Amino acid sequence: MGGSSNCSCDFGYTKSGVDCVLSAAITRADLAQTSMVPSASNTLTVHVESNIVVPKGATVKISKLLNVTLATSTVQWNMLGSGTKQTAVWDDSSATLTLTVPEEIAASTTLSMQFTIVNPSTDGLRYVQVEISGWPLNAGLAISKTMAALRVCPVGFFGSTCAKQCFGMVRNLGCKCSEGQFGYDCSQTPVKDITTSIAPVPVAAGAAVELTTASGVGMSLPAGALTAGATLEVAIYDFDVKISDDQPGVKIKPAGPLGVFTPHGLTFAVPVTLTLKYDPTKVPVGDDVFIFYFNEDLNPPSWEQMPGKTVAGSAGLVECQTSHFSTFGPFSRPPSPGAAPSGGGQDGSTSETTPTPGVITPTPDVIRNDSKIGIIIGSIIGGIVFVAAIVGGGVFMYVRASRSINNHNSDNEIGDRMFFVRDDARIDGSMLLQEKMSTSTVNGTPTEVYNPPPVNANDGKTFCLFPLKNQVYTHFPL
């Protein structure tokens, strides 16, 4: 029972009546991944905390990485800020990565590791385990915890539960469209509206130019914006683009035709102004209208709001400034708390005021909770920014002092995802179990995937999600 005498218990155990019971535990074990594609390169990030000090020289094992491939049997890693590289050992036969802790880690302090694998060639779930051992005060002590599943989707499918079919090409966690394809799954192929598009126009380097249609759609380039000559074009597609349920931030709705500004990816030395038309009847009363651009570099790709405003005195025009060309579109969204309304609703009103960008609360998605457990939409709190340093393809490790997050609500900064389930929310065990699988709604209660299963009531613990950029997270009790 872990007892060394009638009066005391071994390290890691606590007296309970006449017995010594194990009190040492891993209190946090998160797994993130950057790709669900079979046989693709996939960067895994592991965050671990324990309720006792982890000594220098302790062993951390990441096991049950079944059917994955690592390039070599030894992988380099380092502790953030130390600059000293260490070596983790990969054992292919046991599918285990083992590393030695180079310095003491305080209790309730996050230990973060990152390494790159090649995904299994077949789809499915692999439940990964973390174990810590090697305490001098109790050589026999070992604590472990099962983490989220490493998920690989069938070919042509993507999403947290692999339920979304991609009509383009699956890349990492999203669906990459070819030219002429639109929508989060590339299933939309609208016809270009040649009557409102702008045909190719050669523009000399450094020239100031305005290219607009009769309706006001177009672009304005100040002198010096182009560092080299280019042929500029705008293709307009009048349809309602499909938005993914993992679109971060507040809920947005299409408000007008999309504009594909080319050459795609062209950058400008001086910001240029783009103008698009929107339909006031598609804008809910009270909502604001902004131009968003489709950021294909995010994982998964998502729409990002551009700074701008509706055009005063216009019949449904909205403008933004940008330093690059991409696919842009007008979208409506609820106003930022404390910001002056930009107008553009169904009454057709407009304003010159540009709302001050606020913290955008993430809309729940299939990765971050389709069942909407504990999400408080629109709540604003101070950001907690959690940054991982990534160098090369090795394993990296750093510590971050834990901070209390009880009773905090959702928090998000554009491009990053952060999600909390309040500790005062009433959550039953089946819901928590679904969260542990994929944070999506799953029929039934798949209790076989978590051992032991969570209790069927709120136990006063806080459940949290710390996603880094371009990574998918599930969450676990602290």
KANOR-V617309 format. One record per residue. N is the residue number from 1. RES is the residue in one letter. PSI is psi as a letter, one per 40 degrees, with the letter a starting at -180 (NA if undefined). Layout:
N RES PSI
N RES PSI
This chain:
1 M e
2 G e
3 G i
4 S e
5 S i
6 N e
7 C d
8 S i
9 C i
10 D i
11 F h
12 G e
13 Y i
14 T i
15 K h
16 S g
17 G b
18 V e
19 D i
20 C h
21 V i
22 L h
23 S d
24 A h
25 A i
26 I h
27 T e
28 R h
29 A g
30 D i
31 L h
32 A i
33 Q i
34 T e
35 S i
36 M e
37 V h
38 P h
39 S e
40 A i
41 S h
42 N h
43 T h
44 L h
45 T h
46 V h
47 H h
48 V h
49 E i
50 S i
51 N e
52 I i
53 V h
54 V h
55 P i
56 K h
57 G e
58 A i
59 T h
60 V h
61 K h
62 I h
63 S i
64 K f
65 L g
66 L h
67 N e
68 V i
69 T h
70 L i
71 A d
72 T i
73 S e
74 T h
75 V h
76 Q i
77 W i
78 N i
79 M h
80 L h
81 G e
82 S d
83 G e
84 T h
85 K i
86 Q i
87 T h
88 A i
89 V h
90 W h
91 D h
92 D d
93 S d
94 S e
95 A f
96 T h
97 L h
98 T h
99 L i
100 T h
101 V h
102 P e
103 E i
104 E h
105 I h
106 A i
107 A i
108 S f
109 T h
110 T h
111 L h
112 S h
113 M i
114 Q h
115 F i
116 T h
117 I i
118 V h
119 N i
120 P i
121 S e
122 T i
123 D i
124 G a
125 L h
126 R h
127 Y h
128 V i
129 Q i
130 V h
131 E h
132 I h
133 S i
134 G f
135 W h
136 P d
137 L e
138 N g
139 A d
140 G e
141 L h
142 A h
143 I i
144 S i
145 K h
146 T h
147 M a
148 A i
149 A i
150 L h
151 R h
152 V h
153 C i
154 P i
155 V h
156 G e
157 F i
158 F a
159 G i
160 S d
161 T e
162 C f
163 A e
164 K h
165 Q h
166 C h
167 F e
168 G b
169 M h
170 V h
171 R h
172 N b
173 L e
174 G a
175 C h
176 K h
177 C i
178 S i
179 E h
180 G e
181 Q i
182 F i
183 G i
184 Y d
185 D e
186 C f
187 S e
188 Q h
189 T g
190 P i
191 V h
192 K h
193 D g
194 I d
195 T d
196 T e
197 S i
198 I h
199 A i
200 P h
201 V h
202 P h
203 V h
204 A i
205 A h
206 G e
207 A i
208 A h
209 V i
210 E h
211 L h
212 T i
213 T i
214 A d
215 S e
216 G e
217 V h
218 G a
219 M i
220 S h
221 L h
222 P i
223 A h
224 G e
225 A d
226 L h
227 T e
228 A i
229 G i
230 A i
231 T h
232 L i
233 E i
234 V h
235 A h
236 I h
237 Y h
238 D g
239 F i
240 D h
241 V i
242 K h
243 I h
244 S i
245 D e
246 D e
247 Q h
248 P i
249 G a
250 V i
251 K h
252 I i
253 K i
254 P h
255 A e
256 G a
257 P i
258 L i
259 G h
260 V h
261 F h
262 T i
263 P h
264 H h
265 G e
266 L h
267 T i
268 F i
269 A d
270 V h
271 P i
272 V i
273 T h
274 L i
275 T h
276 L i
277 K i
278 Y i
279 D h
280 P d
281 T e
282 K e
283 V h
284 P i
285 V h
286 G e
287 D i
288 D i
289 V h
290 F i
291 I h
292 F i
293 Y i
294 F h
295 N h
296 E e
297 D e
298 L i
299 N h
300 P i
301 P i
302 S i
303 W h
304 E h
305 Q h
306 M i
307 P h
308 G a
309 K i
310 T i
311 V h
312 A h
313 G e
314 S i
315 A g
316 G f
317 L i
318 V i
319 E i
320 C i
321 Q i
322 T i
323 S e
324 H i
325 F i
326 S a
327 T h
328 F i
329 G i
330 P h
331 F i
332 S i
333 R i
334 P i
335 P i
336 S h
337 P h
338 G e
339 A i
340 A h
341 P i
342 S e
343 G a
344 G e
345 G a
346 Q e
347 D e
348 G e
349 S i
350 T i
351 S i
352 E e
353 T h
354 T h
355 P i
356 T h
357 P h
358 G i
359 V h
360 I h
361 T h
362 P h
363 T h
364 P i
365 D a
366 V d
367 I d
368 R e
369 N g
370 D d
371 S e
372 K f
373 I h
374 G e
375 I h
376 I g
377 I h
378 G e
379 S i
380 I h
381 I i
382 G i
383 G i
384 I h
385 V h
386 F h
387 V h
388 A h
389 A h
390 I h
391 V h
392 G a
393 G e
394 G a
395 V h
396 F i
397 M h
398 Y i
399 V i
400 R h
401 A h
402 S i
403 R i
404 S h
405 I e
406 N h
407 N e
408 H i
409 N a
410 S i
411 D h
412 N i
413 E i
414 I h
415 G d
416 D i
417 R h
418 M h
419 F h
420 F i
421 V h
422 R i
423 D e
424 D e
425 A i
426 R h
427 I h
428 D i
429 G d
430 S d
431 M d
432 L d
433 L d
434 Q d
435 E d
436 K d
437 M d
438 S e
439 T f
440 S i
441 T h
442 V h
443 N h
444 G a
445 T g
446 P g
447 T e
448 E e
449 V e
450 Y h
451 N h
452 P i
453 P i
454 P i
455 V i
456 N f
457 A i
458 N h
459 D e
460 G e
461 K i
462 T h
463 F h
464 C i
465 L h
466 F g
467 P h
468 L i
469 K h
470 N f
471 Q i
472 V h
473 Y i
474 T i
475 H i
476 F i
477 P i
478 L NA
